[in-house]
Amino acid sequence: MSFVTYFVKYQNQYLMTYRIALTLAIVLFLKGFSTSLKAHYNPKNTDCVSCPLHVNDDPVLFTVNGKEVRVSEFVYIYTKHNGDKADFSEASLRDYLQLYINFKLQVAKANDMGLDKNPEVQREQNQYKRQLSSTYLTDREITEKLVKEAFEWSKEDRRISHILFTVNETASEAETREAYEKAKRVKNQLTADNFAELVKQYSDDNFSKNTGGDLGYFTTLLLPYELEKAMYNTQKGQNSEIVRSKYGFHIIRVTEVRPAYGQVQLAHILVRGNDEAAKKQVDSLYNVLKTTDVFEELATKFSMDNSTKSRGGIIGWVGINKFPADFEKAVFDLSKDGAISAPVQTSAGWHILKRIKAMKNPTYQEVKGELTNKIKQNERFKIVQDTLTERIKREAGYKLDDAVYKDLKKILEADANFLQGRWNPENNLLGDERAIFTLGDKNGTIKEFAQLAQRSPNERFSMNPRTLEAAIDRIMGKLVAQKCLEFEETQLDKKYPEFKALMREYEEGILLFEVKKQLVWDKASSDEEGLKKFYEANKSKYQWKERAKATFYTVKSKDEKLLKNIKKAALKGNADQVKASFNKDNAVVQSSEGNFERGKNKELDELKWKAGTLSKGYTKEDVFYFAKIESVTPATSKSLEEARGYVVADYQDQLEKDLINSLRKDYKVEINETVLKGLVKK
């Protein structure tokens, strides 16, 4: 149910309900929804000449004080609200139309009250617009491509070795070129058999140099993207082309390929230490687990991992290349859910592992959301951002002013501090409003460039190549990307009908909430005189049913004679007298009292409602229970205080009806009957 349709259907809810409904509405909307207007609107039923409200592509269905509501908006809301029950029958359409008109009338009232100008309302609307916009300001096609690529790669784990030719991030162009030429020479020497030998001779990776460059097994999203691409695009036993990463240049060799191990939800018990005492303790725990399923209990009581013991030892989901090799092997050797490993030793001590559940060979839909989120946090997402920027530049008619750009470059050439870590632009830059480029209705000015450059020391100082031209290009790219997103945000309601629809729902929903708060909810809570009048006029609605005052006895004894005597005493006297008689040595008898309407207590409903009636009673876990009806009160009216919650709710409903009736009188509503009948599905 959407935000608007929630209010159309449930118009008398409170503030907290509104907030919950709003959150729910957004979640449901973002699942996606689409309806073809052509499937439901038949233009043959509309006479364009005699229909003054008709617009060929999207006719007006109704107006409120001249404000138009078109067919597309109504069909969208009607279908989303009714779901499978949206049969487009005339009765269904007319019923929902009246509800939607009531909604629009209240929005119109909110605008007339100036609530749309309320700073808090505008702040909420703008905040949500920014949040919603962020989901659209990306290239969805490229994102989907990267997600599918990662999914396909995730089906295999690959073991790789490499030869690394280190290039420092602050290396000069000459040093970078020298490292690359060295990599080329080594690449030309490679044969099927000499990779390990050349690793020892040339690799700058001291950690893998003595193991033939072996790095172990990897899966998707563990390596920098260029290395991952090389790993999955190279056949087993083959060497990759030269690959650049932030560490330098690599030549990668794929040595093993296996079906992906996937992920395991893991729990463990940790006994710290690697001495004999630790080994003895972990063996003792393991022997208990061989015969008794008490893993969580033992983890909570004995595990020395304080971060997991409080949740039964659960670590969470683990994949490959996260833990030492012996630990990882033990994890993935667990063959079924619930399986427990023999003690495994690491530098932290001894572990007993338990597999909670495993995720192997998941479907694309099962992992799409997780992969998408990971990719958005991954450096490869820059591909998506760059693609989006280039598309917006084309669509918005990006144009660089060469003369202004040359002036900017000339000014910066004369500034020796520009390529330093700290740089403060001169006033002539901060006051220069000339546009370096234009993008739709957006400009990127020299002033904005200078401000961005001041905030971007990495682009000026730390990144290679460290030349004036490269630094200017990096900052220009950053400024262009920002302006592209600003421009695209202004186009979202034109490009994406669902974005426009949701923003309309949200904005109007906020206004509806505010007008209801002021004219209905607050009034119902604060108008005590009006509430009293409403109560008096409707007092017959607020009735107590027949009520019984009852005492419930609990007797901790199985002695039949004692129980019989206690019941006899309860029949003659009250609970205090009974307890005084039988609780001299210990508290044998306990009691509680309450008033109950007929139908509210099953035990009492089975009795004859007459003062002095005792229930037969029952025994549960050596405790005897019985009840006594002390008195019966006939059905009577509730006082205002007793019925206040119900009265306030009903008073709100009445104020709601009064508001709608007054708005129907104050605002002119016109319905285009011809267009409405064109929506009817025969």
Sequence and secondary structure as in RCSB ss.txt:
>XXXX:A:sequence
MSFVTYFVKYQNQYLMTYRIALTLAIVLFLKGFSTSLKAHYNPKNTDCVSCPLHVNDDPVLFTVNGKEVRVSEFV
YIYTKHNGDKADFSEASLRDYLQLYINFKLQVAKANDMGLDKNPEVQREQNQYKRQLSSTYLTDREITEKLVKEA
FEWSKEDRRISHILFTVNETASEAETREAYEKAKRVKNQLTADNFAELVKQYSDDNFSKNTGGDLGYFTTLLLPY
ELEKAMYNTQKGQNSEIVRSKYGFHIIRVTEVRPAYGQVQLAHILVRGNDEAAKKQVDSLYNVLKTTDVFEELAT
KFSMDNSTKSRGGIIGWVGINKFPADFEKAVFDLSKDGAISAPVQTSAGWHILKRIKAMKNPTYQEVKGELTNKI
KQNERFKIVQDTLTERIKREAGYKLDDAVYKDLKKILEADANFLQGRWNPENNLLGDERAIFTLGDKNGTIKEFA
QLAQRSPNERFSMNPRTLEAAIDRIMGKLVAQKCLEFEETQLDKKYPEFKALMREYEEGILLFEVKKQLVWDKAS
SDEEGLKKFYEANKSKYQWKERAKATFYTVKSKDEKLLKNIKKAALKGNADQVKASFNKDNAVVQSSEGNFERGK
NKELDELKWKAGTLSKGYTKEDVFYFAKIESVTPATSKSLEEARGYVVADYQDQLEKDLINSLRKDYKVEINETV
LKGLVKK
>XXXX:A:secstr
  HHHHHHH TT  HHHHHHHHHHHHHHHHT     GGGT  GGG  TTT TT  SSS EEEEETTEEEEHHHHH
HHHHHHHGGG    HHHHHHHHHHHHHHHHHHHHHHHTTGGG HHHHHHHHHHHHHHHHTTSS HHHHHHHHHHH
HHHTTEEEEEEEEEEE  TT  HHHHHHHHHHHHHHHHH  SS HHHHHHHH   TTTGGGTTEEEEE TTSS H
HHHHHHHTS TT B   EEETTEEEEEEEEEEEE   EEEEEEEEEE SSHHHHHHHHHHHHHHHH   HHHHHH
HH   TTTGGGTTEEEEE TTSS HHHHHHHHH  STT B   EEETTEEEEEEEEEEE S  HHHHHHHHHHHH
HTSTTHHHHHHHHHHHHHHHHT EE HHHHHHHHHHHHT TTTTSSS    HHHHT   EEEEETTEEEEHHHHH
HHHHT HIIIIISSS SHHHHHHHHHHHHHHHHHHHHHHHHHHHH HHHHHHHHHHHHHHHHHHHHIIIIIHHHH
H HHHHHHHHHHTGGGSEE  EEEEEEEEE    HHHHHHHHHHHHHS HHHHHHHH SSS  EEEEEEEEETTS
 HHHHTS  STT B   EEETTEEEEEEEEEEE  EE  TTTTHHHHHHHHHHHHHHHHHHHHHHHS EEE HHH
HHHH   
